[in-house]
Amino acid sequence: MNRPVVVGVDGSPPSLVAAEHAAQAAVWRSRPLHLVHGYLHPLGYGVPINPYEVGVPAASEDGRKMLEQTAAELVDRWPGLAVEVRQVAGGPGATLVEESRRAELLVVGSRGLGGFAGLLLGSVGTQVAAHGHCPVLVIRPPDRPLPTEGPVLVGVDGSESAELAVGYGAEEAGRRGGTLVLVHVAGEGDDAGEAKALLATAGAAARGSRPGLTVQERLITAPKADQALIEATGDAALVVAGSRGRGGFAGLLLGSVSQTLVHHARCPVLIAHPYQPEP
């Protein structure tokens, strides 16, 4: 199946920036782009808020015009891009999580309509990043234009989730014609030899999956892995993180380092969820 790149669009500036990133991602992957607007209040989660109300509100004309205008602008910028638009009677978070079951990539802005300055990542972005059924790209910062240079950064900790992130990172760096930088953050008392071996293993896997790809291995010594990775994202075009790191609980859908990155990274963040079988 030709899975599409799906992006949530609500008309807010961050969501329109996310749509641009999604269009570029669709072109790189030779996939169609779907613009999706979940138009019920987020607390409704796709059902009427009033339990005695059996009807579902119709899609709005304003929403339709917003989606069609966004689609037209994207096609004008990327001629040949196949774009579909759709309004869905559901809360935006739940709608996008459901859409991710059939998507190649899900893209979401880091703050949508109704956000306020103190909320670094809106509830929709948080929900989708944690519960997506395919890789999820969170666009940070919300006003950053499409990156034209910089490496693809991947945090490596030896977990299965990080191994998946290395694979996705290699694919992204290959599409962009850029460099893949593998980063491991070690504590002051950690075994440097073990850390270097971990990076070497990840580097060999990346080079094996993408022959000719330039791969760098970077060992950082710092007390806090999340803060060190945030600093490392300053010159990156993209950072890829596993959905759960070493020592994560089975019920914890998004590890603490990944959560920190989607809130504070200085570049877009790709959460490496595995693809789930379609329902």
Protein Blocks (a to p, Z undefined) as FASTA:
>chain_A
ZZddddddehiaklmmmmmmmmmmmmmnopacdddddfbdfklnopafblklmbdcdddf
klmmmmmmmmmmmmmmmghiacddddddddfklmmmmmmmmcfbdcddfbdehiafklmb
afklmmmmmmpcbdcdddddfkbccdfbdcdddddehiaklmmmmmmmmmmmmmnopacd
ddddddfkbcfklmmmmmmmmmmmmmmmmghiacdddddddfblklmmmmmmmmccbdcd
dfbdehiafklmbdfklmmmmmmpcbdcdddddddddZZ
